[in-house]
Amino acid sequence: MTLSSFHLLISPPMEDPLPLFPALRRDLIGNHENKLRLMNSAELVLLFTVLGDPKRHSPATIAAAAAILNTLISYYVFLHNEAVDRYLILQDTLTKDSLAHFWRQMMDSNVVGILLHISFIHTNLIETNFASILTLLRFKRTAVLDIPTRLTQSLLQIIHTTLTPVADQIDTPHRSRSPTSLILNTLSLTTYLSNNNLDQQLVLFPTLLRALCAETRPIFAVLRAQYSTAYYNTFLTSHNTPEYLHTPQNSSLLCRLLAAAAHLLAGAPALARHAVAARLHAVPRPLLFVVFSLIRHRDMELRLVASHFVIVYTNNLDQAESPEVAVTHEKLVPVLTDAIDSYYAGPRRTELTPLGLLNSLARLEDAYTLTLSKYGLISKLEWIITACYAVVEGSTKTPAYSKGDAFRHLSDCFQLLATLCTTNEEHRMETVKIAGPDGAVSNQKDLKHILKRILRLHLENLRAVQAGKWGDSVHSDTLLATCELTLHAVGLLKALSRSVSLLRTFFVDLDVCGIVVEVLKMDLQTKLATVRNELLISEGKLFAERGQASEGFIDGEKTCKAENGTIETESITTGFPWGQDHPDGFSSVPFHILERNKEAALLIKNDALIKSVLLGFVANSVLDYSSIRVTLLSLDIFNLLNEFVKKAIAVSESACTRYGMAEDEFRGLNEVYKLNSLSAIGNILYNENSTNSINTSPMGSAGRRPSIGSVSINSRAHRDTIANKVNLHMIFKLCDQPRSLQVQEQAFNILRNLSSNSPVFAARIVQSYRAYPQGKGTFLEFCTRKMQEHLGESQAQPLAADPVHSRIIVAITFLMVHFAASSDQMQNSIVQYEPLMRALRDILSAGGAEAKLAVVWVVINLTWNENPTISNRSPSVGNVLQDDDEMDGKDEDCYTSEEGGDDGFAPQFLRPLNSRTLRARCLKLVLYGFDAGIDALASGFVSRNGGVSIDLHGRSKVALAQLKLGLGPERGLR
């Protein structure tokens, strides 16, 4: 029989095409060429036609057709994995075309929906159909089983029915049975259930627990005979772990039961709360005892899945009330570290890996790096990195892993190294010494080469997407893999950039600034959003051609309608999609549209994550002591950062596209964009040459000394060029952003750093706020209002208040420090504004130590006298901080060009104030009680662990001395 005769399947005279299927199956057995021909045949759709209408054909026909489809699916996945391993180099045109055609036909026909639908009708096909569904789910990185509520009920009923006999064995003391592939596949399928329909999934958990208890009861009996009752009662808090040395009767069944239970615990918060009802052990204690005994088992899969269950279980406990959480994590670290050598010695294909589990632990435990550092983990990671990189580069003739696994292992290594290097300088120094595949540190094979190569590969892929070379399954899977690898590689770069030494050495040799900036400039979101819109328009047209109204994608974000070639609102499913138009509940929308949509959304998300981390790397790398700062500035990084902030603000203020991401996730990423961009801008403005010491040198021609805590850029002209690019109106808006305290903090820090450049910029801030459309009152009033707002929050709940409130108070107060250092008239304006003075006085009594120190510095600046021999009644000059009502209605610039003075201010009067003398300012300070508040600090108990810090104590004495001197002999301090 030839494959061309396949068209007879739908010939009207042939009611039952069963006779054709045996011959067709024989043609496929062992004949890869015939499989490829059928996969690439235009008549392949006829196979899906038969399977898509199971009620028309006999059960035998459906079974035979399903068997053919399952054969093709298995062969397709095999070819796909081979193609990924060969990096898309497919010389065989037939193979490449067959892969693309078969994937599109499967997607257009909604193959997963067909197989599930058939299983609901013909239960005898559940076993083979579930196996094929699992094959597709396992190889596809974006796969998750997401189906509508009414179909979830049918699937969960099948799962429950399949597992019930296993659970019922709990009352059978002696049994000898092997699990069927149906049971194993059903349990594996459970791990792909999405987080939707949690209330329905909840019914599975008790059955899973009963099945686990039934399967582990013989193990528990052995353990109870081996360990004492006293140990059994305390094993959760004991640093010793029970150990089961024998092989479980059905280890494969036990692994899948544990994996399914852990999946439901991890993926469903509501379900997790149910599972750990009350405080702790809703999971039976005997079961926990058995699971803990398996984390050291010699069966690697069993060890990993038991460790995963323990991690998920402890993650759902209240760490403050559950002392066993920290102890459990300490037990798991050596277990997983010991597993590294044997696991990565050769190719393994398991969902869980030792490094992956160590990374999941890192997200749970704050003191995690201290535990990890005991086990020499970096040296273990070194040989994995070099072996995997050799596979990726194709430089080894005997690869230890497939390329897909090599990508995954490299990602895990970089993620773990980033965790280790974030807070530990010794780990950073050890990490940068990692050798390349040749075993020796060199310019060609060391960590610098590996990281730079990964970034280049990612950039090449982004360029390919921009050029429209994206869409086939093999390419998109490879791109997703490289995105994940790049994300963790740049995470490591960010962690390493926290080292002053490496910013001056390692990163100079690494030379990735150009790549980083180009990746940040690449607008992948717009390109892929365009692709998604085109696909959604196609979906809308498809419905229109059928005379149907598009109801959108089930479990998506919003309804999608295509009108005049544009999309009103977007929608994207988070898993395998089902529509409402089909009577049996699955979608008639071409599946390749939905799958590519989902992949595009995931790529956009990964790209956003990579950029957010790179912005953090830039923030660390633009400080004055960084040797790559000048390179980044020469690449116009400042303007790029401004653009990121502008876009982030626009997203915050409008209901714009979310690219398929959940609302909280999308908004969270947007906040990270803002925070890291603002942090980088602030760091560019930061001055390492500023001093926290009293300046006893001459203050300059205008009588002003440098203020503390901020910025000088390499040259004055360069500094001013950068500082002039700051969009002050944008910063003002962010200072008052209600949703994010962290954004407010970063925005005020930018003003703090900018104002310390020179009095010109302090004046510019004040003037710019006058022109700010949303501004209320003067800039001093705005700062006072924000200071009072955050001070009130801190005082209302001193223990529960967000510490960011205190940091914002510090930023605003230091902004006042710089203002008080800029001109006499600014000083006078500060002391004349009573609400501000009272707020500063409140900080002296109720603020944190750093905020108190900032207030003391304000007083020092307000009472500074460069030449004490000059009368303190001499007039001041340079009034630049006047309120509008104090300027006789004039709206003039408060500063001139820098030609007017060395500090950038012209000595011009706008209107004399009543309190223009140093003594008058000192009297105001005494009036508001600053003398008493500072005296308490100056005479306070000096201690590192309590009382007053040495710095605060010393500065307070200086402030008191200056205040006394400023008052003069007529009225000294008591």
Secondary structure, 3 states (H helix, E strand, C coil): CCHHHHHHHHCCCCCCCCCHHHHHHHHHCCCHHHHHHHHCCCCHHHHHHHHCCCCCCCHHHHHHHHHHHHHHHHHHHHHHHHHHHCCCCCCCHHHHHHHHHHHHHHHHCCHHHHHHHHHHHCHHHHHHHHHHHHHHHHHCCCCCECCCHHHHHHHHHHHHHHHHHHHHHHHCCCCCCCCCHHHHHHHHHHCCECCCCHHHHCCHHHHHHHHHHHHHHHHHHHHHHHCCHHHHHHCCCCCCCCCCCCCCCCHHHHHHHHHHHHHHHHHCHHHHHHHCCCCCCCCCHHHHHHHHHHCCCCCHHHHHHHHHHHHHHHHCCCCCCCCHHHHHHHHHHHHHHHHHHHHCCCCCCCCCCHHHHHHHHHCCCCCHHHHHHHHCHHHHHHHHHHHHHHHHHCCCCCCCCCHHHHHHHHHHHHHHHHHHHCCCHHHHHHHCCCCCCCCCCCCCCCHHHHHHHHHHHHHHHHHHHHCCCCCCHHHHHHHHHHHHHHHHHHHHHHHHCCCHHHHHCHHHHHCCHHHHHHHHHCCHHHHHHHHHHHHHHHHHHHHHHCCCCCCCCCCCCCCCCEECCEECCCCCCCCCCCCCCCCCCCCCCCHHHHHHHHHHHHHHHHHHHHHHHHHHHHHHHCCCCCCCHHHHHHCCHHHHHHHHHHHHHHHHHCCCCCCCCCHHHHHHHHHHHHHHHHHHHHHHHCCCCCCCCCCCCCCCCCCCCCCCCCCCCCCHHHHHHHHCCCCHHHHHHHHCCCCCHHHHHHHHHHHHHHHCCCHHHHHHHHHHHHCCCCCCCCHHHHHHHHHHHHHHHHHHCCCCCCHHHHHHHHHHHHHHHHHHCCCHHHHHHHHHCHHHHHHHHHHHHHCCHHHHHHHHHHHHHHCCCCCCCCCCCCCCCCCCCCCHHHCCCCCCCCCCCHHHCCCCCCCCCCCCCCCCCHHHHHHHHHHCCHHHHHHHHHCCCECCCCCECHHHHHHHHHHHHHHHHHHCCCCCCC
